[in-house]
Amino acid sequence: MVKIVPIDQPSAGIIEMPDRFRKEIVYFMTPSDTPGAPPCGANEYWIRLADSNRWLEDGIFTLVSPLDAESVAEIELTEDQERWLEWMVSKEVTHIRLE
């Protein structure tokens, strides 16, 4: 299991996710060059709250092909991803570390 530690909201507690989440987090992270993005250390990620809200409401996220920017796939959230996003939104967590 992977522990998700909230950096910006320590009172939110820790949530656990399956090991595969280490590879999935990149689908959700906000790019580091986005205005307002905090510096992130090793295994740290920043996710805009508005994005977390949108994914949770829509029940999907989109993936853009690295080979063809016009190829976009809509992927349905897994139960684990939905549970994680519910935690992010309800606790207003945006900056996390994976342990």
KOLLO-881176 format. One line per field, with one value per residue: residue in three letters; y, z, x of N, C-alpha, C, O in turn. Coordinates in pm, 1 decimal, padded with zeros to 6 digits. Layout:
% KOLLO-881176
aa = c(ALA;...)
n_y = c(Y;...)
n_z = c(Z;...)
n_x = c(X;...)
ca_y = c(Y;...)
ca_z = c(Z;...)
ca_x = c(X;...)
c_y = c(Y;...)
c_z = c(Z;...)
c_x = c(X;...)
o_y = c(Y;...)
o_z = c(Z;...)
o_x = c(X;...)
This chain:
% KOLLO-881176
aa = c(MET;VAL;LYS;ILE;VAL;PRO;ILE;ASP;GLN;PRO;SER;ALA;GLY;ILE;ILE;GLU;MET;PRO;ASP;ARG;PHE;ARG;LYS;GLU;ILE;VAL;TYR;PHE;MET;THR;PRO;SER;ASP;THR;PRO;GLY;ALA;PRO;PRO;CYS;GLY;ALA;ASN;GLU;TYR;TRP;ILE;ARG;LEU;ALA;ASP;SER;ASN;ARG;TRP;LEU;GLU;ASP;GLY;ILE;PHE;THR;LEU;VAL;SER;PRO;LEU;ASP;ALA;GLU;SER;VAL;ALA;GLU;ILE;GLU;LEU;THR;GLU;ASP;GLN;GLU;ARG;TRP;LEU;GLU;TRP;MET;VAL;SER;LYS;GLU;VAL;THR;HIS;ILE;ARG;LEU;GLU)
n_y = c(-00119.2;00229.8;00521.3;00824.0;01135.0;01435.8;01744.8;02017.3;02021.5;01902.9;01809.5;01652.0;01386.8;01059.7;00876.9;00558.2;00396.0;00159.6;00000.1;00047.0;00308.5;00473.8;00491.1;00592.7;00850.6;01046.5;01104.0;01282.0;01493.4;01842.9;02037.2;02142.3;02392.1;02550.6;02854.2;02955.9;02709.8;02520.9;02460.5;02127.7;01845.4;01534.2;01266.6;01418.4;01586.1;01821.5;01907.2;02082.5;02203.0;02263.4;02099.8;01844.5;01850.3;01866.4;01622.0;01442.3;01509.5;01459.7;01195.3;01093.5;01116.4;01276.3;01159.5;01256.6;01163.2;01108.0;01094.4;01199.1;01483.6;01531.1;01303.3;01198.4;01039.1;00941.5;00837.1;00628.7;00683.7;00475.4;00285.7;00324.7;00555.9;00737.1;00736.6;00846.3;01102.9;01203.5;01228.1;01416.4;01641.7;01681.3;01736.6;01947.3;01918.1;01976.8;01948.4;01681.2;01395.5;01090.7;00791.5)
n_z = c(00000.0;-00061.7;00111.6;00135.1;00209.5;00336.6;00266.5;00276.7;00434.4;00711.5;00914.4;00788.5;00793.5;00697.5;00394.1;00243.7;-00054.8;-00329.3;-00443.4;-00719.0;-00753.8;-00744.8;-01006.2;-01127.4;-01028.8;-01185.0;-01381.3;-01265.7;-01147.7;-01126.5;-01362.8;-01288.4;-01377.9;-01372.1;-01295.8;-00958.7;-00856.7;-00599.0;-00493.9;-00535.5;-00366.2;-00373.8;-00463.6;-00420.8;-00498.6;-00661.2;-00685.8;-00837.9;-00664.0;-00797.8;-01022.3;-00905.0;-00803.9;-01048.0;-01178.3;-00994.5;-00998.1;-01268.9;-01295.4;-01452.7;-01607.9;-01834.8;-02079.8;-02265.6;-02557.3;-02566.5;-02809.1;-02997.7;-02981.5;-03041.5;-02989.2;-02752.7;-02460.9;-02264.5;-01939.2;-01709.2;-01361.1;-01115.8;-00833.8;-00619.6;-00701.2;-00703.9;-00431.5;-00324.7;-00447.4;-00334.7;-00070.6;-00107.3;-00197.2;00008.3;00226.9;00133.3;00023.2;-00152.8;-00194.3;-00185.7;-00057.4;-00149.9;00022.1)
n_x = c(00084.2;00036.3;00103.3;-00070.0;00022.5;-00089.0;00043.5;-00020.7;-00247.4;-00226.0;-00395.2;-00578.2;-00521.0;-00394.6;-00427.0;-00460.4;-00354.5;-00367.3;-00061.3;-00027.5;-00100.8;00118.8;00204.8;-00020.3;-00064.7;00053.4;-00132.0;-00298.5;-00159.8;-00084.8;00087.2;00422.1;00499.7;00278.7;00112.9;00125.3;00182.0;00327.8;00670.5;00778.1;00899.7;01085.4;00877.2;00650.8;00345.1;00133.6;-00200.2;-00449.3;-00731.0;-00969.2;-00947.6;-00954.2;-01213.9;-01361.4;-01294.1;-01399.8;-01673.6;-01733.2;-01660.4;-01465.3;-01136.6;-00911.1;-00681.2;-00405.3;-00246.1;00102.7;00221.4;00052.4;-00109.7;-00373.1;-00507.2;-00712.1;-00818.2;-01094.2;-01107.4;-01262.4;-01299.6;-01148.8;-01271.8;-01096.4;-00955.4;-01165.1;-01235.8;-01000.1;-01003.4;-01238.9;-01154.9;-00946.7;-01095.7;-01290.8;-01128.8;-00987.6;-00731.1;-00431.9;-00161.6;00048.6;00233.6;00379.5;00429.6)
ca_y = c(00000.0;00358.9;00619.0;00958.9;01226.9;01571.7;01841.1;02146.9;02004.7;01789.6;01757.3;01564.2;01247.9;00988.2;00780.5;00456.9;00357.6;00044.5;00032.0;00096.6;00452.7;00541.6;00515.8;00665.2;00989.1;01138.0;01142.5;01382.3;01604.4;01968.5;02063.3;02227.5;02527.8;02618.6;02964.8;02925.5;02576.3;02525.1;02368.4;01993.0;01761.8;01396.4;01196.7;01516.0;01624.9;01926.0;01888.7;02192.8;02159.9;02272.4;01980.1;01731.7;01863.8;01834.5;01477.2;01373.6;01534.1;01395.9;01051.8;01058.8;01208.0;01260.9;01134.8;01300.8;01079.3;01180.1;01086.0;01273.1;01570.0;01529.7;01177.5;01213.5;00931.3;00963.6;00717.7;00628.8;00669.4;00351.8;00310.4;00379.3;00693.9;00815.4;00749.7;00940.7;01236.6;01246.8;01270.1;01541.5;01750.2;01706.4;01791.4;02057.9;01885.3;02000.7;01914.5;01550.4;01317.7;00946.1;00716.3)
ca_z = c(00000.0;-00067.1;00201.7;00081.1;00321.7;00295.1;00310.9;00304.1;00529.8;00795.0;00997.6;00705.9;00814.9;00586.8;00324.0;00175.5;-00189.5;-00379.3;-00496.1;-00857.3;-00752.8;-00771.8;-01150.6;-01167.1;-00980.4;-01291.7;-01457.5;-01190.1;-01098.6;-01199.5;-01404.8;-01196.5;-01432.0;-01361.2;-01199.8;-00824.7;-00813.2;-00500.1;-00524.9;-00485.8;-00345.8;-00422.7;-00433.9;-00387.4;-00612.3;-00637.5;-00768.3;-00814.5;-00605.9;-00902.1;-01105.6;-00825.5;-00804.1;-01181.1;-01201.4;-00907.1;-01049.5;-01400.3;-01284.7;-01552.9;-01633.8;-01973.9;-02108.4;-02398.0;-02605.7;-02581.5;-02949.2;-03081.7;-02890.7;-03077.0;-02940.0;-02612.2;-02412.9;-02137.1;-01856.1;-01591.9;-01233.7;-01040.6;-00699.3;-00537.0;-00742.4;-00657.2;-00286.0;-00303.0;-00484.4;-00232.5;00043.3;-00147.0;-00204.1;00138.9;00318.6;00060.8;00008.5;-00287.4;-00198.8;-00120.2;-00070.6;-00148.1;00103.5)
ca_x = c(00000.0;00102.3;00042.4;-00081.3;00039.5;-00122.5;00143.7;-00083.0;-00357.8;-00183.6;-00504.6;-00662.3;-00484.8;-00330.9;-00511.2;-00379.9;-00395.7;-00291.3;00071.9;-00034.6;-00125.6;00246.5;00208.7;-00141.2;-00066.3;00094.5;-00249.9;-00372.4;-00077.3;-00083.6;00226.0;00498.6;00515.0;00149.7;00118.6;00076.4;00225.2;00436.4;00779.9;00752.1;01017.0;01076.2;00751.6;00547.0;00262.2;00034.5;-00318.6;-00543.3;-00858.2;-01071.9;-00934.7;-01005.1;-01360.5;-01413.3;-01281.4;-01494.0;-01808.3;-01749.4;-01635.0;-01364.1;-01025.5;-00869.1;-00540.4;-00362.5;-00136.8;00230.0;00262.1;-00040.3;-00185.3;-00514.2;-00564.6;-00749.9;-00904.4;-01162.4;-01092.4;-01349.9;-01229.6;-01164.8;-01325.9;-00987.9;-00930.6;-01279.1;-01220.6;-00890.2;-01049.3;-01334.9;-01072.4;-00880.0;-01192.9;-01353.6;-01027.2;-00923.4;-00588.0;-00379.3;-00017.4;00063.2;00356.8;00357.2;00527.2)
c_y = c(00125.0;00452.0;00755.5;01053.4;01368.2;01671.0;01973.0;02141.0;01887.6;01730.9;01662.5;01417.1;01187.4;00892.4;00682.1;00421.8;00234.9;00089.5;00090.2;00248.2;00531.6;00574.9;00601.0;00812.8;01088.4;01181.0;01261.1;01504.9;01726.8;01996.8;02166.0;02369.5;02606.3;02733.1;02926.1;02789.5;02588.6;02435.6;02232.4;01915.8;01624.2;01332.9;01290.0;01559.1;01732.6;01905.8;02002.4;02137.7;02163.6;02149.5;01857.7;01732.4;01820.7;01684.2;01399.5;01389.8;01459.8;01243.9;01001.0;01156.1;01182.0;01240.1;01179.7;01215.3;01160.7;01180.5;01169.9;01353.6;01573.2;01401.6;01188.4;01099.9;00973.3;00832.1;00731.1;00608.7;00530.6;00386.2;00372.4;00524.7;00785.6;00839.1;00851.7;01083.9;01289.8;01298.1;01404.1;01659.4;01782.1;01768.8;01910.8;02040.8;01911.3;01956.0;01787.0;01491.8;01170.4;00879.7;00568.3)
c_z = c(00000.0;00028.8;00133.5;00201.1;00273.8;00352.4;00352.7;00404.9;00623.4;00881.2;00919.7;00730.1;00689.9;00525.4;00252.8;00041.3;-00231.6;-00440.1;-00637.3;-00864.3;-00776.4;-00920.6;-01196.3;-01129.7;-01090.5;-01379.2;-01394.3;-01151.4;-01189.3;-01238.3;-01314.4;-01248.4;-01432.7;-01261.1;-01066.0;-00772.4;-00712.9;-00546.1;-00461.4;-00475.8;-00406.6;-00374.8;-00387.3;-00514.2;-00569.1;-00736.5;-00736.0;-00764.5;-00710.3;-00993.2;-01032.6;-00823.2;-00937.5;-01208.3;-01119.4;-00957.8;-01180.5;-01394.1;-01385.2;-01546.3;-01777.0;-01981.7;-02250.9;-02437.1;-02617.3;-02727.1;-03041.9;-02991.9;-02922.0;-03030.3;-02790.2;-02575.2;-02280.3;-02061.5;-01733.7;-01465.7;-01174.9;-00904.8;-00608.9;-00572.5;-00694.9;-00506.0;-00252.2;-00335.6;-00385.1;-00109.6;00011.9;-00140.1;-00065.9;00239.1;00259.2;00051.1;-00135.8;-00302.4;-00118.1;-00140.1;-00064.5;-00067.4;00089.6)
c_x = c(00088.3;00028.2;00045.0;-00081.8;00007.0;-00020.7;00078.0;-00197.2;-00325.6;-00294.9;-00596.5;-00633.8;-00424.4;-00431.6;-00418.1;-00442.3;-00316.3;-00158.3;00067.2;-00056.2;00003.3;00259.6;00091.1;-00138.5;-00030.0;-00023.6;-00321.4;-00290.5;-00087.9;00061.1;00295.3;00516.6;00383.2;00162.2;00055.1;00117.3;00339.0;00552.0;00750.1;00882.6;00995.3;00945.6;00639.7;00474.8;00164.7;-00078.6;-00414.9;-00676.2;-00969.9;-01067.2;-00988.6;-01157.3;-01420.1;-01408.3;-01384.3;-01637.5;-01834.0;-01735.1;-01533.2;-01247.2;-00981.7;-00718.7;-00512.4;-00243.1;-00008.7;00278.5;00174.9;-00133.6;-00334.4;-00584.2;-00587.3;-00844.8;-00967.5;-01160.4;-01182.5;-01266.1;-01252.2;-01225.9;-01219.9;-00959.1;-01043.2;-01270.8;-01112.2;-00934.5;-01152.5;-01260.8;-01005.3;-00976.7;-01249.6;-01257.1;-00953.1;-00772.4;-00546.7;-00233.9;00002.4;00202.0;00319.0;00468.7;00501.4)
o_y = c(00125.4;00459.9;00797.8;01052.1;01416.2;01678.6;02033.1;02244.7;01783.5;01613.4;01599.2;01331.5;01255.5;00833.2;00719.5;00418.2;00208.3;00204.1;00174.5;00309.4;00645.2;00676.4;00674.2;00893.0;01201.9;01284.7;01332.3;01610.6;01715.4;01982.0;02263.4;02459.5;02716.2;02713.2;02870.8;02756.6;02659.0;02345.5;02224.3;01920.6;01601.2;01345.3;01246.1;01567.6;01734.6;01889.5;02017.9;02038.4;02075.8;02100.5;01776.5;01628.4;01746.7;01625.8;01304.9;01293.2;01404.0;01172.4;00880.2;01263.7;01077.1;01294.3;01145.8;01197.5;01270.9;01258.4;01207.3;01298.1;01613.9;01393.6;01187.6;01068.9;01033.2;00729.1;00832.2;00527.5;00475.6;00503.0;00462.4;00607.7;00898.0;00949.9;00933.8;01176.1;01409.1;01399.5;01495.1;01764.1;01898.9;01845.2;01969.4;02136.0;01873.1;01928.8;01783.9;01533.5;01130.4;00908.7;00487.4)
o_z = c(00054.0;00026.8;00080.8;00283.0;00179.2;00473.9;00452.7;00455.8;00615.9;00917.4;00979.1;00691.7;00589.2;00596.6;00207.4;00025.6;-00176.3;-00483.3;-00671.5;-00968.5;-00823.4;-00956.3;-01294.6;-01195.0;-01089.6;-01445.1;-01461.4;-01124.9;-01311.4;-01154.7;-01270.4;-01169.8;-01487.8;-01152.3;-01061.7;-00656.8;-00738.6;-00627.7;-00348.0;-00566.4;-00480.7;-00257.8;-00321.9;-00621.9;-00454.9;-00856.3;-00621.5;-00816.3;-00711.2;-01036.5;-01091.1;-00838.4;-00940.4;-01255.4;-01167.5;-00959.8;-01201.2;-01477.3;-01401.5;-01487.2;-01833.8;-01903.0;-02344.1;-02358.5;-02672.1;-02763.1;-03151.2;-02932.8;-02837.5;-03032.1;-02711.4;-02648.4;-02195.1;-02111.7;-01663.5;-01463.6;-01183.5;-00866.2;-00530.5;-00483.5;-00651.1;-00458.9;-00162.1;-00259.3;-00354.8;-00051.3;00094.8;-00084.2;-00027.4;00326.2;00324.4;00068.2;-00229.4;-00413.7;00002.2;-00228.1;00017.0;-00086.7;00149.7)
o_x = c(00198.9;-00094.6;00147.9;-00173.7;00069.4;-00002.4;00117.1;-00239.8;-00391.0;-00288.8;-00683.8;-00713.4;-00405.5;-00512.7;-00310.0;-00564.3;-00209.6;-00145.0;00150.0;-00032.7;-00002.5;00319.4;00102.5;-00205.3;-00077.5;-00015.9;-00396.1;-00347.7;-00098.5;00150.2;00234.2;00546.3;00377.0;00216.2;-00054.8;00090.6;00436.6;00532.6;00702.9;00965.8;00899.8;00909.2;00545.1;00533.8;00118.8;-00055.6;-00457.4;-00727.1;-01056.2;-01171.5;-01060.3;-01221.3;-01518.5;-01505.9;-01446.7;-01713.8;-01941.7;-01790.8;-01516.1;-01257.1;-01012.2;-00641.1;-00585.2;-00150.0;-00010.6;00366.7;00217.5;-00226.3;-00414.1;-00707.0;-00492.8;-00938.7;-00901.8;-01205.3;-01179.1;-01173.6;-01362.0;-01230.8;-01250.0;-00940.5;-01018.6;-01296.3;-01129.6;-00905.9;-01153.1;-01299.2;-01006.7;-00944.0;-01255.5;-01298.6;-00866.7;-00696.2;-00616.9;-00189.0;-00023.3;00277.3;00235.8;00586.8;00572.1)
